[in-house]
């Protein structure tokens, strides 16, 4: 890791930190090129490092749209890898853009997964994601602990869903990491969700996130994946509420025709935590 590979304009970089149901992100208005392309992945690694810098699950850059949308985003995981989509990150980006005067209460923005539509609802944001692809259900994969039945679906990024009786009894990091790197999902790997049905019919979901390489407090696209897969398994009707590791709730809306889903929306809180400036010391260590 070489901080000298990072190129910025002179002076501190204004940033905001937002949290979506416990998923936190550093967001920078990069429409004027404050942060250059060179070394941006390394920049993400460093500023997302907890205790050494601001700390976050990911970095979001807001940039000019090339196709008539309100803006374009670029998303980087905490390990510096780019990702096409992040559900909670998209909701936070929308609230940031609205607060910064970049977009109105209803907006569209470009992502690596396609065009995302968003609507601001006070401190909550509802986004329409691109139509999921898949799913593949009832796959049996060999693990160190024996065979396991899993399902996978792409909700903008690839997700594996494992239905379990009680998510509290799962070693999310150890089992999630083994599935994330399993040959069945190579070469890109997948995010891994462990989901249980609560007594009232709601869901509780825990996610091992690719790119963070750990369990996160919430995962938007993972909550969508869990809701859709259990809709197939149990015949759930839209909307489905999902409790995340943070204790916060996400709501998934969708239309289902057979095993296909359209008009998929994700709704939840998107909180502005702080605003400030990043100095060189935030990434030069």
N, C-alpha and C positions, 0 to 999 in steps of 0.2 A: 504494500500500500504506500503510495507516494503522494503526499499532499501537494507536491510541486506540479503534479499533473492537472490540478484543478485551476481553472482560469475564470476569473470574475472581473467585473468592472471595479474601478477604484472605489473604496469606501464600504461601509457596512451594508448588508443586504437586508432589507425589510422582510419580515416573515410573519405569518400567523400560525398558531397551533390550534387545530380543531380536533374534536373527539366525536366519533359516531358510535354510540353504544359501547364505548370503551376502546374502540379501535382509534388510535391517535395518529395524526399526520401533521407534518410540517408543510405549509403551503406558501409558495413564492409566486408573486406576480412577475412573470418573466417575459412579459410582452415587449419590453424594450431591451432584452438580452442582457440582464444583469448577470446571469450565469451562462457561460458559454458551454457548447457541447463537449469540449475537451474535458475529460475527467469528471463528468457529471455523475457517473455511477459511483466513483470514489467519494465524491462530495456527499452523496446520499448515505453511504456507509458511515461516514464520520459524523455528520450532523444527527443521524438517527441513533447514534450510540448513546445508550443511557449511562448517566453519571459522567461520561467524558464530554458530552455535548448536550444539546437540547433533549434528544431522545424521542423516538417515534417508531411506529410500525412501518412508515413509508414516507416518501417525499413526493409532493405533487407540484409540478410546474404548470402554471397557467400561461398559455401562449396564444398568438393570433391564429384564428381559424383560416384554413386555406379553402374551405368549401361552403362558406356562407353561414356556418354555425356561429353561436355567440363567442365561442373560444375553442381552443384545442387544449387538451391536457396531455402531459407526459407523467407517467407514474413509475416510481422506482421503489422496490422493496427495500427493507432495511439492509439487505446484503448487497445492494447496488444493482440487482438484476431488474430489468424493465418488465412490466406486466401490462397486458392489454386492458385489464379491467379490475376494479376493486369496488364492491358495492357500497361499503361504508365510506370509502375514500371519495367515490363519486358524489355521494350525498353531501359530504363536507366541502368538496370543491364547489358544488352548486351554491351552498350557503355563503361561502367565501366570495364567489363571483357576484352574488346578489348584493352583499354588503359593501363590496368595493365598487359598485356601480357598473360592473362589466356586463351584467345581464339583469333582466327583469325577473318578476316572480315566476314566470314560465320561461324555460330556456332549453336550448340544445347545445351539446358540445361533443367534440370529436374525441374518441378514445381508440386505442389499438384494437378494441373489440367491435367497433362500429359507433354509430351515432346514438348518444344517450339523451333522453328527454328528462327534464326535472321540473318539479314544482315546489316552491317554497311555501311551507305551512307554518309560519311563525318560527319556532326553533326546531321544527321537524321538516324533513325533506322527503318527498316521494319521487322516486326515479323509475322510469321504464327502461328495463335492460333489453338488450338484443335477445331474440328468441333463442332459447337453449337448444343445443344439439345433443343427440342421444335420446334417452338414456340407454345404457346397457344394464340390465337387472339380473340378479341371481348368479353373478360370477363367483366361482370358488377359486381362491388363490391359496397356495401353500405358504405358510409362515413358520417361523421358528417354534411357535406354540401349537401348530397344527393348521388344518385347512380352515379358512374363514370365508363366509359368504358376504360379498360386497356388491355395491352398485356404483356405476359412475355416470356422470352427466357433466356437460360443459355449459356453465352459466356465464360465459365470458372468459372464464379460466377453468381448467379441468378440476373436477371435484370427485372424490370417492366418498360414498356415504355408507356407513355401517350402522345398522339398527341394533341397539343393545337394550337390555332390560333397565339398566341404571347407569347413566353416564358417570356418576360419582365413583363407580367402582372400576373405571378404566384408567390405565396408565397412558394418558393421551400422548405424551411426548415419546415414550419408547415404542408403543404400538403404531402411533401415527408416523413416526420416522421410518419404521420398517415398511409400512405400506406406501409411503410417499416415494421411496426409492425402489419399490418392487419392479422387477422386469416387466410385469404386465402393463405398467404405465410409463415405461421408458420411451424415448429418452428424456422427455420434458419433466416427467414426474407429475404428481398431483397433490392438491390439498386434500386433507383427510378429515371427515366429519363423523363424530359419534353422536347419535341422536336417540333420544328416548321420548316416549309419549307420556305426558303427565295425566293425572287422574281426571282432570277437567277437559282433556282432549287437546290442550296446547302441547307444544313440543319444547324440549330443552336440547340445545346443541352445543357441543364443544369441538373446536377446530384446531388441528395442527396445520399451520400455514407454511406452504412452500415460499421461500424467499425470506421469511422471518426465521424459519427453522425452529419453531417453538409453538406452543399453544398461545393463542391470542385471546384477548378479552371478548372479542366478537369477530365474526366474519360475515359480511353481508351476502356475498355470492355463495358462501357456504350455507347460510341459513336458507337462501333460496333453494339450493340443491337439496337440502334436507327436507324442506317442505314439499318439493315436487316429487321426490322419490317416495316419501311416505304417503303422498296423495295416491300414487300408483299402488302402493302396498295395501293401504287401508281405506281408500275411497274418500279421503278428505275432500271437503269442498272449500273453495276460496271464500274468504281469506283465511290464512293460517297464521297464528301467532307463534313466535319462536323466542324463547328465553335464552339469552346468551350468557357466557361465563361471567360477565360483569354484573349480571342481574337485570340488565336492561332488556327491553323487548323490541323485536323487529316484527313487522307485519308483511306477509307475502301475499300478493293478489295475483291471480292468473286465470286463464281460460284453458281448459283441457279438452282435447279431442283424441280419444284413444290413449296412446302413450306419448302424444305430442302436446307441447305447451306453447301458447302465444299470449300476448298482452300481459307480460310478467312485470309486476311492479314490486319495488321494495320500499318500505316506509319506516322511518324511525327518526330518533333525535340526531341532530348535528349541532354540537355545542362549540361556541367560540371560547377557547380556554385562555388564550393570551395573544398579544401582538408585541413585536419587538424588533431588534436588529441582530443579525448574525455578524460577529466580528471574526477576523481571521483565526482567532484562537478557537473558534467553534469547530474548525476542521484541520488546523495545522497543529497536530500533536502526534 
